[in-house]
Every structure is written in C-alpha cells, then in structure tokens.
Amino acid sequence: MSYNGRYISVVIAASGMGKRMNADINKQYILLKGKPILAYTIEKFEKNEYIDEIIIVAREEEKQYCLEEVVKKYNFSKVINIVSGGDERQDSVYEGLKAVNKSCSIVLIHDGVRPFIRDVDILNSIDAAIKYGSSVIGTRVKDTIKIVDRNNHIVDTPDRRILWAVQTPQTFSYELILKAYKHAKDEGFIGTDDSMLVERLGHKVKIIEGSYANIKITTPEDLKLAELLL
C-alpha cells in the first residue's frame, strides 16, 4: 500500500563492528531470545503497511550471512537489496541511499540495532518528512547536562528544556537527503548523524517525540535491557 501515492524506502545501517559489546559476532547478529537483533529491527518495517522496500547495508564479508540467516530465514519480502558498507557509517548510509528504488519519494534511515521502534513513530516520522522535508525521532533529555573542558572541569550547564536525545529513524525527502550526502562527500565532512548533513544545507529539521524504549543496543548492559523490553 502506497502512502498517498508516495514510494517509501528504508535504509537500515547494519555494518557496525560493535566493539563495545565484547562479543564473538557483530552486535546486529547477536541473538535475543533466539532471534538476531537485526531481524527484530527489520520486522518492524516489514510489517508496516506503508513501507515499500528495505535496503540493508552490511559489511561485505557478512552480506551472505545476513541474506541466509536473517532475510531468508525470517522471510522478509520487502528487503530488496543488501549492499556493502563503507569505512564510516556515513559512507555506508550513502551506499544504501544510492541503492533505493528510482521511484523513492521518502526515505527512512534507521540503526540496525534499534529494534524497539514503534509503528506510530514510523508513521509520524513519515508524515513530518512529507510536511517539512525532514524529521528525526528523539526524546527530551531528563538529566542535567554539563559541558566540560579538556581537564573535565565544568564550563557550562545548558538549559535542559531545549535539549533532546536524537534517535532513528531519521526521515527525509529522498531528493533532499541525497543532496545533503553529496554535499558532505564533496567537502569531506563527516557528521554524527544524518540530520546534521541536512542542517548544513540550511534546512530546518523537525524533531518528533518518540519513546525512551527505542534504545540502541551497543553494550552488554543494553543487551540486558533489551531482553527485559522483549
């Protein structure tokens, strides 16, 4: 089912090494109750009626494993391509963006190890991207944040009311995000997230309040929390 005639694509970044996990395999393939984390993540978009296609970005040496042990094993019909990632996450996402269907209107970029994204957040992010051109899912910061110097001395305390923790998906007009990625590549700029590249073009990005449960699983502690959330 198309979303008001728009073709919606998802790029799932799943080429990270996961060194902080201290595991024998990369974090996206760690089993949660017998099922790879990546499979839970893909499933959220597979089941969403408005998502037309899914592109997975994996490490070159893991593409076949991803195909056999995740895509085929769990019958993900919307996964139409698994592409090789690059040196940085930004390089990997760019490869994914170049692989989407030519009809793509809106594209969501999501972390492969964020398996608890809610359907309502996916839909809200698409709606906002259609209206504003770009959107990110995030949550309000609950803790007081401190800015410190190189010696770990506090130099400032920003107003917590204007601080958000950004998550994924980050959702964009395909034309806009592709332009942002090309611009960053031409200038040799590496950002910390996708929206940062769009911001550099002078485009405002809408933030959508999501869920604190939409965690990114990167450490053994996150893994324990994920098991509880399941």
Sequence and secondary structure as in RCSB ss.txt:
>XXXX:A:sequence
MSYNGRYISVVIAASGMGKRMNADINKQYILLKGKPILAYTIEKFEKNEYIDEIIIVAREEEKQYCLEEVVKKYN
FSKVINIVSGGDERQDSVYEGLKAVNKSCSIVLIHDGVRPFIRDVDILNSIDAAIKYGSSVIGTRVKDTIKIVDR
NNHIVDTPDRRILWAVQTPQTFSYELILKAYKHAKDEGFIGTDDSMLVERLGHKVKIIEGSYANIKITTPEDLKL
AELLL
>XXXX:A:secstr
  BTTBEEEEEEEE    GGG  SS GGG EETTEEHHHHHHHHHHS TT  EEEEEE GGGHHHHIIIIIITTT
 TTEEEEEE  SSHHHHHHHHHHTS TTEEEEEEEETT TT  HHHHHHHHHHHHHHSEEEEEEE  S   EE T
TS EEE   GGG EEEEEEEEEEHHHHHHHHHHHHHHT   SSHHHHHHTTT   EEEE  TT     SHHHHHH
HHHH 
